[in-house]
Each structure stands twice: as structure tokens, then as C-alpha cells.
Amino acid sequence: MQIEVVIDKTLPKPRAVVYCPAMTPELSRLVAALQGEQPQVISGFKDQKLEVIDPSNIERVYSQDRKVFAVAGGDRYLLRQRLYEMEQRLDPARFVRISNSEILNLSRVKSFDLSFTGTICVELMSGEVTYVSRRYVSRIKSILGV
């Protein structure tokens, strides 16, 4: 994506114009961020109490049995949002979807094992291991510069 910033002191307020061939999820997140619609807090239930979760502490967000969970600080939280809603709420510079049912915080990844054919094994700082689905392998490789 090409980005150009032009300073024009005659404008009363900032104005952004994006030229693109089609609307993409990345572009939707950019528009939401520019409009200031991105929430600052994430909340989840732990032991039937609603707690505020610092997004930088979230290691992974995943769906299981039609429920969405976040793992942060070794604790598991039940979330009210759907996985695609969490993907929109989380910072796209830090969080990446690795399958239809999981989003990872890249800053909480210990290592990527590319030796598996057709997939990538991911070891998190907590010691948990998860896998990138085949559908998302090329996207992860481009993020990693491989």
C-alpha cells in the first residue's frame, strides 16, 4: 500500500482519500481506525466476573464449541464478540489470523517452525503450540518476510 501525506494549512480539518480497486478487510480496519471507531478496551468473563483485558497481554483469541475465548496472562476469558469482530477490534499490526478459528498476537510468539509440509507450527511464549492452517500459510510467510 502506498501512503502519501500532504500538509495543507488551508484545510479546516484533516481529510483522507484512499484510491483502491476494491474494499478489503485491511482497508475496512484502516477506515475504522481513522474514524476513531476502534475500541480501547477488551472485556471478557472469568469465573463469572467481567474483567477488562489489556490487548497487549492477549496471547491468542480462538473459537471453540461456538464460543470465543481470549488467553491473556495465563488466564482464559470468555468473550461476547465473534471472532471476526475481535479481529476488527484488535490492532492489525500486532494481531494476525492464522486459521478460521484463531488469531495470534505476534509479539507473544516464541518461534515459527516451517519444517512441516503445508502448514506452520507456532510456539507461543507460554509454551502452547498451535498451527497455521494451509489457507493462511502464504499470508504468514509474507508477514515474516519468508
N, C-alpha and C positions, 0 to 999 in steps of 0.2 A: 504494500500500500504506500503510495506517495503522499507525503504530508507537506503542505506549504502554509506558512503563517505570514500574513501581511498586516503590518501595523498601519492603521489609518485613523489618525486623530480626529477626523471629521465625523466618524460614526458615533452615534449616541450610545450604543451598546454593542457588545460582541455579536458577530454573525458568522455562522458556519455554513458552508456549502460543500456537499460531497457529490462528486461525479462518479457513478459506478454503473456497470452493466446490469446488475441485479441486486436485490436486497439479500443479504446473507446474515446468519446468526451473529457473526463478528460485527457487522455493521449495525445491527439492532442493539447490541451491547454498547457500542460506541455512542449511538444516539441517546440511549438511556443515561449513560454516564455524562454526556454533555448537558442533558436536560436536568441533571441532578436528581434523577429518579432512583439511583442506586441506594438501597438501604445501608445504613451504617452498622446495624447490629443483626445478629442471627440469634434466634432463641430456639431452645429445644427442651423437651421434657426428660428429666432424670429422676427416678424414684417419685413419680407423680408431682414433681415440682418443676415449674417453668424457670429455666435458667438462661441467662444471656451468655452467649458463646463468642469469644473473640475470634473473628475469622482467621487470624494468623495462627491460632492454635489448632485449627481444624486440620486433621491429617487426611481424612477421606470422608466422602459422602457417598452412600450407596443405598440401593433399594433391595429389600428382601421381603418376601411374602407380602407384597403390595404396600409396604411401609418404607419410609425413607429415614435413614439414620445418619448421624454425623459422629465421627470418632475424634475427640479432642482431649488432649491431656490424659490419655488412657481411659477416658470415660466414654460411654456410648449414650447418645441423646436421640430421642425420637423427635422427628421434625414434622411439622404440619404441612410443609410445602412439598410439592412434587419435585422430582429430580431435575427436570428442565427448568423449573422456577429457581431452584438453588443454583443451577449453572448460570442463570441470568443475574442472580444477586451477588455471586462471588466474583472476585477480581480475575478477569481473564488472563492477566499477566502472571498470576500465581497458580490458578486452578485450571486443570485440563481434564476433559472427559477421556477415559480410557476404554470404556465399554458402554453399552446401552444402560448399564445398571450401576456405574461407578464414576466418580470424579475424584481426582487426586490433587493434593497441594504439592506442587513441585518442590517447594522449599523443605518439605518433610520426607523427601525421597532420599534413601541412602545410596541405592545403586539400581542400574538397569542391566539385566542380563539378556544380551541379544543372541545368545547361542541357541535358543530354542527356535525351531523352524516354524515360521508363520506367526509367531507371537513374541511378546517380550515379557520377561519375568521382572517384577518390580519389588524391591525390598525397601520397606519404609523404615524410618528411624526407630520406630517402636519394635522392629523385628518382624512385623507382619509381612506376609508375602501375598502379592496379588498379580494378576496377569492383564496385559493389554490385549483386547480382542483383535482378531485379524483385521476387522473393519477400521480400526483406529491406529494400526501399526505405522502406516506411512505418515500420518499426521504427527505421531510422537517422534518418529525419526527426523522429521523436518524441524520440529521444535528443538531436538537435541543436536541438530546440525550433522546428522549421520547420513 
